Amino acid sequence: MGPPQVDGGIGPLGLVGGPGSGKGTQCANVVEHFGYTHLSAGDLLRAEIKSGSENGTMIQNMIKEGKIVPSEVTIKLLQRAIQENGNDKFLIDGFPRNEENRAAFEKVTGIEPTFVLYFDCPEEEMERRLLSRNQGREDDNIETIRKRFKVFLESSLPVINYYDAKGKVRK
């Protein structure tokens, strides 16, 4: 499968898919071929954890529990990254994770994705990928992975359905 057709349009793209569905891998292809800036909500959250801030400690505890970090925390990190980068063509990987994230992000930033790439991947394949990728991430263990799948199904599918109803989802 080749890279998704972006039609040369400007503006943000959203990327959604379960953990291990290939979002990060395909983001790299879109960035390389279409000049988008890749903003990974997960990478921004992990960088905040690494900073040792109070905010980082709270984020770390939530991730360990397989929970979704509060919208305002992630939005603030994304806004800062968007402003620092200055490119009006950016991919947001791993956000929004739920309907509240989506509504809050669009309200706070005034940004709605041009379209959303949805990586629809079987759970067994995502699990296999996560367990074999060995990136040293503490959330890549079977217990946390299964919690992440459950959260994805319960929380992220309504976001996909919202954008699909607007004709913005590309699988």
N, CA, C and O atoms as a DFTB+ gen file, in Angstrom:
684 C
 N C O
     1  1       0.842      -1.192       0.000
     2  2       0.000       0.000       0.000
     3  2       0.878       1.243       0.000
     4  3       1.772       1.359       0.838
     5  1       0.647       2.158      -0.905
     6  2       1.422       3.388      -0.981
     7  2       0.959       4.383       0.053
     8  3       0.005       4.124       0.787
     9  1       1.636       5.536       0.119
    10  2       1.226       6.550       1.084
    11  2      -0.154       7.084       0.735
    12  3      -0.539       7.086      -0.434
    13  1      -0.909       7.543       1.746
    14  2      -2.246       8.064       1.485
    15  2      -2.179       9.296       0.592
    16  3      -1.212      10.056       0.648
    17  1      -3.190       9.490      -0.219
    18  2      -3.241      10.657      -1.083
    19  2      -3.684      11.864      -0.268
    20  3      -4.770      11.875       0.311
    21  1      -2.836      12.869      -0.232
    22  2      -3.108      14.048       0.578
    23  2      -3.615      15.193      -0.295
    24  3      -3.987      16.247       0.220
    25  1      -3.632      14.993      -1.608
    26  2      -4.158      15.975      -2.554
    27  2      -3.443      17.318      -2.495
    28  3      -3.987      18.312      -2.977
    29  1      -2.249      17.383      -1.924
    30  2      -1.495      18.615      -1.865
    31  2      -2.145      19.688      -1.017
    32  3      -1.644      20.811      -0.968
    33  1      -3.247      19.379      -0.345
    34  2      -3.949      20.368       0.463
    35  2      -3.165      20.735       1.701
    36  3      -2.346      19.955       2.189
    37  1      -3.422      21.924       2.202
    38  2      -2.757      22.312       3.435
    39  2      -3.701      22.078       4.596
    40  3      -4.888      21.811       4.408
    41  1      -3.170      22.178       5.771
    42  2      -3.989      22.025       6.956
    43  2      -3.650      20.760       7.697
    44  3      -2.855      19.936       7.245
    45  1      -4.271      20.629       8.844
    46  2      -3.954      19.499       9.709
    47  2      -4.611      18.201       9.263
    48  3      -5.681      18.191       8.654
    49  1      -3.937      17.118       9.585
    50  2      -4.490      15.782       9.398
    51  2      -4.499      15.108      10.751
    52  3      -3.564      15.269      11.536
    53  1      -5.545      14.355      11.028
    54  2      -5.579      13.552      12.239
    55  2      -5.240      12.120      11.895
    56  3      -5.540      11.652      10.796
    57  1      -4.622      11.429      12.816
    58  2      -4.335      10.010      12.645
    59  2      -4.887       9.266      13.828
    60  3      -4.566       9.582      14.974
    61  1      -5.717       8.280      13.564
    62  2      -6.258       7.467      14.647
    63  2      -6.136       5.999      14.283
    64  3      -6.152       5.619      13.112
    65  1      -6.014       5.200      15.305
    66  2      -5.905       3.760      15.151
    67  2      -5.526       3.200      16.498
    68  3      -5.020       3.918      17.361
    69  1      -5.765       1.940      16.675
    70  2      -5.430       1.309      17.943
    71  2      -3.933       1.310      18.186
    72  3      -3.151       1.583      17.275
    73  1      -3.530       1.005      19.417
    74  2      -2.101       0.931      19.725
    75  2      -1.448      -0.163      18.886
    76  3      -1.906      -1.306      18.882
    77  1      -0.369       0.192      18.170
    78  2       0.316      -0.782      17.335
    79  2      -0.277      -0.933      15.947
    80  3       0.070      -1.873      15.230
    81  1      -1.175      -0.016      15.546
    82  2      -1.831      -0.135      14.238
    83  2      -0.974       0.403      13.098
    84  3      -1.316       0.215      11.931
    85  1       0.128       1.063      13.417
    86  2       1.021       1.566      12.376
    87  2       0.985       3.066      12.180
    88  3       1.501       3.569      11.182
    89  1       0.383       3.795      13.118
    90  2       0.268       5.255      12.982
    91  2       1.636       5.916      12.826
    92  3       1.851       6.697      11.899
    93  1       2.546       5.604      13.725
    94  2       3.869       6.238      13.694
    95  2       4.620       5.939      12.417
    96  3       5.257       6.824      11.846
    97  1       4.551       4.702      11.965
    98  2       5.232       4.280      10.739
    99  2       4.692       5.041       9.532
   100  3       5.464       5.551       8.720
   101  1       3.370       5.116       9.417
   102  2       2.773       5.787       8.264
   103  2       2.908       7.304       8.344
   104  3       2.964       7.975       7.313
   105  1       2.961       7.845       9.551
   106  2       3.214       9.286       9.709
   107  2       4.528       9.651       9.038
   108  3       4.620      10.657       8.335
   109  1       5.543       8.823       9.261
   110  2       6.862       9.086       8.680
   111  2       6.765       9.155       7.156
   112  3       7.426       9.986       6.533
   113  1       5.948       8.291       6.551
   114  2       5.773       8.311       5.094
   115  2       5.100       9.599       4.625
   116  3       5.526      10.193       3.634
   117  1       4.059      10.033       5.325
   118  2       3.347      11.259       4.941
   119  2       4.264      12.475       5.098
   120  3       4.283      13.360       4.242
   121  1       5.014      12.511       6.185
   122  2       5.954      13.615       6.418
   123  2       6.981      13.674       5.288
   124  3       7.238      14.739       4.726
   125  1       7.563      12.525       4.964
   126  2       8.612      12.463       3.944
   127  2       8.096      12.860       2.568
   128  3       8.769      13.591       1.841
   129  1       6.905      12.384       2.203
   130  2       6.410      12.584       0.846
   131  2       5.592      13.856       0.639
   132  3       5.468      14.330      -0.490
   133  1       5.026      14.421       1.721
   134  2       4.101      15.540       1.541
   135  2       4.449      16.786       2.353
   136  3       3.697      17.761       2.322
   137  1       5.561      16.780       3.075
   138  2       6.009      17.976       3.778
   139  2       5.245      18.338       5.036
   140  3       5.265      19.490       5.471
   141  1       4.579      17.368       5.616
   142  2       3.861      17.614       6.869
   143  2       4.817      17.509       8.049
   144  3       5.828      16.809       7.985
   145  1       4.486      18.208       9.120
   146  2       5.201      18.075      10.384
   147  2       4.451      17.061      11.232
   148  3       3.233      17.150      11.382
   149  1       5.175      16.101      11.783
   150  2       4.576      15.042      12.604
   151  2       4.558      15.483      14.060
   152  3       5.608      15.716      14.659
   153  1       3.377      15.597      14.619
   154  2       3.230      15.879      16.045
   155  2       2.610      14.652      16.693
   156  3       1.459      14.311      16.420
   157  1       3.362      13.999      17.539
   158  2       2.865      12.815      18.232
   159  2       2.468      13.197      19.643
   160  3       3.301      13.614      20.448
   161  1       1.177      13.050      19.936
   162  2       0.710      13.344      21.293
   163  2       1.480      12.486      22.293
   164  3       1.881      12.973      23.350
   165  1       1.688      11.217      21.963
   166  2       2.419      10.312      22.853
   167  2       3.849      10.762      23.094
   168  3       4.329      10.731      24.227
   169  1       4.540      11.183      22.024
   170  2       5.921      11.658      22.176
   171  2       5.972      12.916      23.035
   172  3       6.860      13.065      23.874
   173  1       5.014      13.824      22.822
   174  2       4.977      15.054      23.624
   175  2       4.722      14.730      25.094
   176  3       5.319      15.340      25.982
   177  1       3.835      13.772      25.347
   178  2       3.551      13.363      26.730
   179  2       4.779      12.707      27.359
   180  3       5.114      12.987      28.510
   181  1       5.459      11.820      26.591
   182  2       6.659      11.159      27.127
   183  2       7.772      12.165      27.394
   184  3       8.511      12.022      28.368
   185  1       7.903      13.184      26.538
   186  2       8.913      14.226      26.758
   187  2       8.607      15.000      28.038
   188  3       9.515      15.365      28.786
   189  1       7.330      15.242      28.281
   190  2       6.928      15.949      29.507
   191  2       7.240      15.092      30.727
   192  3       7.686      15.615      31.748
   193  1       7.014      13.783      30.637
   194  2       7.355      12.868      31.739
   195  2       8.853      12.941      32.008
   196  3       9.289      13.046      33.155
   197  1       9.632      12.885      30.932
   198  2      11.099      12.889      31.037
   199  2      11.618      14.186      31.663
   200  3      12.677      14.197      32.290
   201  1      10.871      15.270      31.491
   202  2      11.295      16.567      32.031
   203  2      11.290      16.575      33.558
   204  3      11.923      17.421      34.189
   205  1      10.555      15.605      34.149
   206  2      10.506      15.521      35.608
   207  2       9.563      16.518      36.257
   208  3       9.563      16.666      37.479
   209  1       8.758      17.205      35.451
   210  2       7.829      18.198      35.998
   211  2       6.708      17.507      36.772
   212  3       6.496      16.300      36.653
   213  1       5.999      18.304      37.568
   214  2       4.836      17.791      38.299
   215  2       3.797      17.266      37.303
   216  3       3.177      16.224      37.517
   217  1       3.627      18.009      36.219
   218  2       2.736      17.610      35.141
   219  2       3.175      16.255      34.571
   220  3       2.340      15.392      34.298
   221  1       4.472      16.078      34.396
   222  2       5.029      14.836      33.875
   223  2       4.751      13.648      34.775
   224  3       4.466      12.555      34.286
   225  1       4.828      13.845      36.083
   226  2       4.547      12.768      37.043
   227  2       3.084      12.348      36.957
   228  3       2.776      11.157      36.981
   229  1       2.183      13.323      36.857
   230  2       0.755      13.033      36.728
   231  2       0.497      12.249      35.438
   232  3      -0.260      11.278      35.437
   233  1       1.125      12.671      34.350
   234  2       0.965      11.991      33.064
   235  2       1.461      10.547      33.167
   236  3       0.800       9.625      32.690
   237  1       2.614      10.355      33.785
   238  2       3.194       9.016      33.926
   239  2       2.251       8.079      34.683
   240  3       2.057       6.931      34.282
   241  1       1.669       8.568      35.768
   242  2       0.749       7.749      36.558
   243  2      -0.484       7.352      35.746
   244  3      -0.947       6.215      35.833
   245  1      -1.010       8.284      34.963
   246  2      -2.190       7.982      34.146
   247  2      -1.860       6.948      33.071
   248  3      -2.644       6.028      32.835
   249  1      -0.709       7.093      32.422
   250  2      -0.307       6.158      31.370
   251  2      -0.111       4.757      31.942
   252  3      -0.503       3.771      31.318
   253  1       0.495       4.665      33.127
   254  2       0.694       3.356      33.773
   255  2      -0.632       2.647      33.997
   256  3      -0.713       1.422      33.907
   257  1      -1.675       3.426      34.291
   258  2      -3.006       2.863      34.536
   259  2      -3.775       2.603      33.237
   260  3      -4.887       2.076      33.260
   261  1      -3.166       2.982      32.095
   262  2      -3.842       2.804      30.809
   263  2      -4.931       3.831      30.572
   264  3      -5.775       3.652      29.694
   265  1      -4.919       4.918      31.356
   266  2      -5.958       5.951      31.255
   267  2      -5.559       7.022      30.245
   268  3      -4.392       7.152      29.876
   269  1      -6.550       7.775      29.814
   270  2      -6.321       8.882      28.893
   271  2      -5.984      10.135      29.695
   272  3      -6.679      10.483      30.649
   273  1      -4.916      10.799      29.296
   274  2      -4.479      12.036      29.949
   275  2      -5.532      13.119      29.673
   276  3      -6.080      13.173      28.572
   277  1      -5.824      13.990      30.667
   278  2      -6.834      15.041      30.460
   279  2      -6.561      15.895      29.214
   280  3      -5.414      16.220      28.906
   281  1      -7.620      16.242      28.522
   282  2      -7.524      17.002      27.271
   283  2      -6.692      18.258      27.396
   284  3      -5.831      18.531      26.560
   285  1      -6.954      19.031      28.454
   286  2      -6.271      20.324      28.558
   287  2      -4.756      20.157      28.623
   288  3      -4.020      21.016      28.137
   289  1      -4.286      19.072      29.212
   290  2      -2.841      18.816      29.319
   291  2      -2.264      18.547      27.928
   292  3      -1.269      19.154      27.532
   293  1      -2.894      17.638      27.197
   294  2      -2.399      17.282      25.865
   295  2      -2.553      18.444      24.888
   296  3      -1.659      18.691      24.078
   297  1      -3.673      19.159      24.955
   298  2      -3.902      20.296      24.055
   299  2      -2.834      21.358      24.262
   300  3      -2.324      21.928      23.298
   301  1      -2.493      21.624      25.524
   302  2      -1.460      22.623      25.815
   303  2      -0.121      22.215      25.183
   304  3       0.575      23.046      24.601
   305  1       0.228      20.937      25.303
   306  2       1.480      20.445      24.717
   307  2       1.436      20.527      23.185
   308  3       2.420      20.915      22.556
   309  1       0.299      20.162      22.590
   310  2       0.155      20.227      21.135
   311  2       0.198      21.673      20.632
   312  3       0.852      21.967      19.632
   313  1      -0.500      22.568      21.328
   314  2      -0.503      23.982      20.930
   315  2       0.904      24.549      20.932
   316  3       1.304      25.250      20.003
   317  1       1.652      24.240      21.987
   318  2       3.029      24.727      22.091
   319  2       3.859      24.200      20.915
   320  3       4.625      24.949      20.309
   321  1       3.704      22.912      20.595
   322  2       4.462      22.310      19.493
   323  2       4.068      22.922      18.146
   324  3       4.931      23.155      17.300
   325  1       2.777      23.183      17.939
   326  2       2.300      23.783      16.687
   327  2       2.883      25.187      16.536
   328  3       3.374      25.547      15.466
   329  1       2.828      25.979      17.609
   330  2       3.333      27.352      17.567
   331  2       4.837      27.389      17.350
   332  3       5.337      28.224      16.596
   333  1       5.566      26.482      18.011
   334  2       7.022      26.460      17.877
   335  2       7.436      26.038      16.473
   336  3       8.480      26.463      15.978
   337  1       6.624      25.205      15.830
   338  2       6.991      24.669      14.521
   339  2       6.715      25.629      13.379
   340  3       7.560      25.814      12.504
   341  1       5.542      26.240      13.380
   342  2       5.213      27.220      12.350
   343  2       4.734      26.658      11.014
   344  3       4.363      27.436      10.135
   345  1       4.727      25.343      10.827
   346  2       4.236      24.742       9.584
   347  2       2.715      24.619       9.682
   348  3       2.196      24.150      10.695
   349  1       1.994      25.041       8.630
   350  2       0.530      24.925       8.684
   351  2       0.055      23.555       8.199
   352  3      -1.146      23.286       8.180
   353  1       0.987      22.696       7.810
   354  2       0.665      21.322       7.412
   355  2       1.227      20.387       8.478
   356  3       2.432      20.142       8.524
   357  1       0.364      19.876       9.322
   358  2       0.857      18.995      10.376
   359  2      -0.066      17.814      10.591
   360  3      -1.277      17.892      10.389
   361  1       0.546      16.720      11.007
   362  2      -0.159      15.492      11.360
   363  2      -0.227      15.421      12.862
   364  3       0.783      15.610      13.540
   365  1      -1.393      15.155      13.390
   366  2      -1.509      14.949      14.832
   367  2      -1.751      13.463      15.043
   368  3      -2.816      12.935      14.722
   369  1      -0.749      12.811      15.584
   370  2      -0.754      11.364      15.786
   371  2      -1.182      11.073      17.222
   372  3      -0.571      11.566      18.170
   373  1      -2.233      10.270      17.378
   374  2      -2.647       9.847      18.715
   375  2      -3.541      10.823      19.454
   376  3      -3.674      10.735      20.674
   377  1      -4.155      11.750      18.739
   378  2      -5.056      12.715      19.355
   379  2      -5.991      13.214      18.263
   380  3      -5.526      13.509      17.162
   381  1      -7.284      13.320      18.522
   382  2      -7.976      13.101      19.788
   383  2      -8.207      11.616      20.064
   384  3      -8.377      10.811      19.148
   385  1      -8.207      11.284      21.337
   386  2      -8.423       9.904      21.775
   387  2      -9.886       9.630      22.105
   388  3     -10.321       8.478      22.116
   389  1     -10.645      10.695      22.375
   390  2     -12.064      10.518      22.698
   391  2     -12.833      11.753      22.240
   392  3     -12.243      12.742      21.804
   393  1     -14.146      11.681      22.345
   394  2     -14.998      12.767      21.855
   395  2     -14.742      14.066      22.614
   396  3     -14.771      15.145      22.023
   397  1     -14.494      13.972      23.899
   398  2     -14.208      15.173      24.697
   399  2     -12.904      15.813      24.229
   400  3     -12.832      17.037      24.116
   401  1     -11.867      15.009      23.951
   402  2     -10.599      15.516      23.397
   403  2     -10.860      16.289      22.104
   404  3     -10.371      17.402      21.911
   405  1     -11.646      15.663      21.228
   406  2     -11.916      16.261      19.919
   407  2     -12.592      17.621      20.061
   408  3     -12.152      18.612      19.479
   409  1     -13.665      17.648      20.843
   410  2     -14.421      18.891      21.008
   411  2     -13.569      19.971      21.670
   412  3     -13.601      21.129      21.255
   413  1     -12.812      19.598      22.693
   414  2     -11.967      20.571      23.402
   415  2     -10.871      21.108      22.485
   416  3     -10.616      22.312      22.468
   417  1     -10.227      20.234      21.728
   418  2      -9.152      20.668      20.826
   419  2      -9.685      21.650      19.791
   420  3      -9.088      22.701      19.560
   421  1     -10.815      21.306      19.165
   422  2     -11.374      22.177      18.136
   423  2     -11.826      23.508      18.723
   424  3     -11.680      24.551      18.084
   425  1     -12.377      23.477      19.941
   426  2     -12.834      24.712      20.589
   427  2     -11.647      25.598      20.978
   428  3     -11.649      26.798      20.703
   429  1     -10.640      25.009      21.614
   430  2      -9.493      25.782      22.112
   431  2      -8.634      26.315      20.969
   432  3      -8.211      27.471      20.997
   433  1      -8.374      25.475      19.963
   434  2      -7.439      25.863      18.903
   435  2      -8.121      26.441      17.671
   436  3      -7.490      27.147      16.884
   437  1      -9.415      26.144      17.499
   438  2     -10.102      26.553      16.279
   439  2      -9.671      25.725      15.075
   440  3      -9.937      26.101      13.934
   441  1      -9.006      24.599      15.325
   442  2      -8.479      23.750      14.255
   443  2      -9.320      22.479      14.139
   444  3      -9.577      21.792      15.127
   445  1      -9.739      22.186      12.914
   446  2     -10.398      20.905      12.631
   447  2      -9.602      20.238      11.513
   448  3      -9.225      20.900      10.546
   449  1      -9.343      18.937      11.634
   450  2      -8.537      18.281      10.604
   451  2      -9.176      18.351       9.222
   452  3     -10.396      18.279       9.080
   453  1      -8.326      18.494       8.207
   454  2      -8.780      18.449       6.825
   455  2      -9.402      17.083       6.570
   456  3     -10.480      16.980       5.985
   457  1      -8.717      16.043       7.012
   458  2      -9.281      14.704       7.061
   459  2      -8.521      13.871       8.071
   460  3      -7.475      14.278       8.575
   461  1      -9.064      12.697       8.360
   462  2      -8.517      11.821       9.396
   463  2      -8.143      10.485       8.761
   464  3      -8.959       9.854       8.088
   465  1      -6.908      10.066       8.983
   466  2      -6.465       8.747       8.525
   467  2      -6.732       7.754       9.647
   468  3      -6.252       7.922      10.768
   469  1      -7.505       6.719       9.333
   470  2      -7.851       5.706      10.333
   471  2      -7.176       4.391       9.969
   472  3      -7.438       3.813       8.914
   473  1      -6.311       3.934      10.852
   474  2      -5.600       2.672      10.652
   475  2      -6.388       1.557      11.325
   476  3      -6.289       1.340      12.532
   477  1      -7.169       0.860      10.517
   478  2      -8.042      -0.211      10.989
   479  2      -7.246      -1.512      10.925
   480  3      -7.028      -2.066       9.847
   481  1      -6.819      -1.989      12.082
   482  2      -5.915      -3.138      12.160
   483  2      -6.473      -4.149      13.167
   484  3      -6.951      -3.748      14.228
   485  1      -6.424      -5.456      12.858
   486  2      -6.931      -6.455      13.808
   487  2      -6.180      -6.410      15.145
   488  3      -4.967      -6.206      15.186
   489  1      -6.925      -6.603      16.224
   490  2      -6.347      -6.539      17.572
   491  2      -5.180      -7.516      17.746
   492  3      -4.178      -7.171      18.372
   493  1      -5.300      -8.729      17.201
   494  2      -4.228      -9.728      17.353
   495  2      -2.935      -9.225      16.717
   496  3      -1.850      -9.442      17.258
   497  1      -3.046      -8.549      15.563
   498  2      -1.869      -8.023      14.874
   499  2      -1.257      -6.866      15.666
   500  3      -0.035      -6.777      15.788
   501  1      -2.100      -5.983      16.204
   502  2      -1.582      -4.867      17.009
   503  2      -0.839      -5.405      18.227
   504  3       0.240      -4.921      18.567
   505  1      -1.422      -6.406      18.882
   506  2      -0.793      -7.005      20.066
   507  2       0.562      -7.606      19.695
   508  3       1.547      -7.402      20.404
   509  1       0.614      -8.341      18.593
   510  2       1.868      -8.956      18.143
   511  2       2.931      -7.881      17.890
   512  3       4.081      -8.026      18.304
   513  1       2.539      -6.814      17.215
   514  2       3.485      -5.729      16.913
   515  2       4.011      -5.075      18.188
   516  3       5.213      -4.849      18.332
   517  1       3.102      -4.776      19.106
   518  2       3.509      -4.100      20.340
   519  2       4.456      -4.957      21.169
   520  3       5.437      -4.454      21.718
   521  1       4.167      -6.239      21.259
   522  2       5.009      -7.121      22.071
   523  2       6.360      -7.378      21.411
   524  3       7.328      -7.716      22.093
   525  1       6.434      -7.222      20.087
   526  2       7.698      -7.498      19.408
   527  2       8.524      -6.248      19.125
   528  3       9.682      -6.365      18.725
   529  1       7.960      -5.046      19.322
   530  2       8.705      -3.844      18.930
   531  2       9.822      -3.498      19.896
   532  3      10.799      -2.858      19.508
   533  1       9.694      -3.909      21.143
   534  2      10.778      -3.784      22.124
   535  2      11.429      -2.398      22.131
   536  3      12.643      -2.270      21.973
   537  1      10.608      -1.373      22.314
   538  2      11.128      -0.005      22.380
   539  2      11.464       0.392      23.811
   540  3      11.851       1.532      24.073
   541  1      11.316      -0.549      24.731
   542  2      11.621      -0.240      26.124
   543  2      10.561       0.616      26.795
   544  3      10.806       1.172      27.865
   545  1       9.395       0.729      26.189
   546  2       8.328       1.530      26.793
   547  2       7.656       0.706      27.874
   548  3       7.309      -0.456      27.663
   549  1       7.476       1.324      29.038
   550  2       6.880       0.572      30.146
   551  2       5.413       0.241      29.906
   552  3       4.851      -0.600      30.607
   553  1       4.780       0.892      28.922
   554  2       3.385       0.566      28.639
   555  2       3.255      -0.508      27.551
   556  3       2.146      -0.783      27.091
   557  1       4.366      -1.114      27.137
   558  2       4.331      -2.213      26.170
   559  2       4.414      -3.569      26.872
   560  3       5.297      -4.375      26.580
   561  1       3.497      -3.809      27.790
   562  2       3.369      -5.132      28.412
   563  2       1.932      -5.587      28.184
   564  3       1.041      -4.767      27.963
   565  1       1.714      -6.894      28.238
   566  2       0.424      -7.455      27.826
   567  2      -0.758      -6.880      28.610
   568  3      -1.817      -6.625      28.036
   569  1      -0.585      -6.677      29.908
   570  2      -1.684      -6.153      30.730
   571  2      -2.065      -4.736      30.299
   572  3      -3.241      -4.438      30.091
   573  1      -1.071      -3.875      30.170
   574  2      -1.341      -2.488      29.778
   575  2      -1.819      -2.415      28.330
   576  3      -2.682      -1.600      28.005
   577  1      -1.269      -3.256      27.463
   578  2      -1.692      -3.283      26.060
   579  2      -3.182      -3.597      25.969
   580  3      -3.910      -2.955      25.212
   581  1      -3.631      -4.576      26.733
   582  2      -5.058      -4.950      26.679
   583  2      -5.944      -3.834      27.230
   584  3      -7.053      -3.623      26.739
   585  1      -5.458      -3.120      28.249
   586  2      -6.201      -1.955      28.757
   587  2      -6.284      -0.891      27.663
   588  3      -7.325      -0.262      27.478
   589  1      -5.176      -0.696      26.939
   590  2      -5.145       0.309      25.878
   591  2      -6.112      -0.052      24.751
   592  3      -6.766       0.832      24.198
   593  1      -6.213      -1.342      24.401
   594  2      -7.180      -1.771      23.384
   595  2      -8.598      -1.431      23.821
   596  3      -9.387      -0.902      23.038
   597  1      -8.915      -1.736      25.074
   598  2     -10.253      -1.497      25.622
   599  2     -10.584      -0.001      25.577
   600  3     -11.679       0.390      25.172
   601  1      -9.621       0.829      25.998
   602  2      -9.815       2.283      25.978
   603  2     -10.030       2.758      24.540
   604  3     -10.896       3.594      24.282
   605  1      -9.242       2.223      23.607
   606  2      -9.395       2.618      22.203
   607  2     -10.809       2.317      21.704
   608  3     -11.462       3.178      21.115
   609  1     -11.271       1.098      21.944
   610  2     -12.598       0.701      21.463
   611  2     -13.707       1.545      22.081
   612  3     -14.636       1.958      21.388
   613  1     -13.611       1.801      23.383
   614  2     -14.664       2.548      24.076
   615  2     -14.613       4.040      23.787
   616  3     -15.654       4.688      23.681
   617  1     -13.412       4.587      23.658
   618  2     -13.259       6.038      23.593
   619  2     -12.995       6.594      22.202
   620  3     -13.548       7.632      21.838
   621  1     -12.164       5.925      21.426
   622  2     -11.735       6.489      20.146
   623  2     -12.690       6.211      18.994
   624  3     -12.781       7.016      18.067
   625  1     -13.399       5.093      19.031
   626  2     -14.318       4.802      17.925
   627  2     -15.393       5.873      17.740
   628  3     -15.739       6.165      16.595
   629  1     -15.948       6.481      18.813
   630  2     -16.908       7.578      18.596
   631  2     -16.298       8.767      17.837
   632  3     -17.000       9.439      17.080
   633  1     -15.011       9.029      18.032
   634  2     -14.337      10.112      17.302
   635  2     -14.273       9.758      15.814
   636  3     -14.556      10.591      14.953
   637  1     -13.900       8.520      15.531
   638  2     -13.836       8.056      14.142
   639  2     -15.220       8.171      13.503
   640  3     -15.345       8.622      12.364
   641  1     -16.251       7.764      14.233
   642  2     -17.622       7.852      13.713
   643  2     -18.039       9.299      13.456
   644  3     -18.720       9.578      12.470
   645  1     -17.633      10.229      14.341
   646  2     -17.943      11.653      14.174
   647  2     -17.360      12.169      12.856
   648  3     -18.067      12.773      12.049
   649  1     -16.061      11.924      12.648
   650  2     -15.419      12.407      11.422
   651  2     -15.919      11.656      10.190
   652  3     -15.996      12.230       9.104
   653  1     -16.259      10.381      10.350
   654  2     -16.782       9.593       9.237
   655  2     -18.113      10.184       8.764
   656  3     -18.373      10.253       7.563
   657  1     -18.953      10.610       9.711
   658  2     -20.242      11.223       9.373
   659  2     -20.047      12.526       8.593
   660  3     -20.935      12.944       7.850
   661  1     -18.884      13.170       8.762
   662  2     -18.570      14.409       8.041
   663  2     -17.806      14.121       6.743
   664  3     -17.393      15.043       6.040
   665  1     -17.624      12.834       6.438
   666  2     -16.921      12.454       5.210
   667  2     -15.426      12.699       5.257
   668  3     -14.790      12.855       4.214
   669  1     -14.850      12.736       6.464
   670  2     -13.430      13.076       6.598
   671  2     -12.517      11.894       6.893
   672  3     -11.303      12.072       6.995
   673  1     -13.070      10.689       7.034
   674  2     -12.237       9.535       7.392
   675  2     -11.724       8.844       6.133
   676  3     -12.479       8.572       5.200
   677  1     -10.418       8.566       6.130
   678  2      -9.783       7.769       5.073
   679  2      -9.127       6.581       5.749
   680  3      -8.315       6.751       6.658
   681  1      -9.476       5.366       5.306
   682  2      -8.892       4.162       5.902
   683  2      -7.663       3.756       5.125
   684  3      -7.019       2.763       5.463
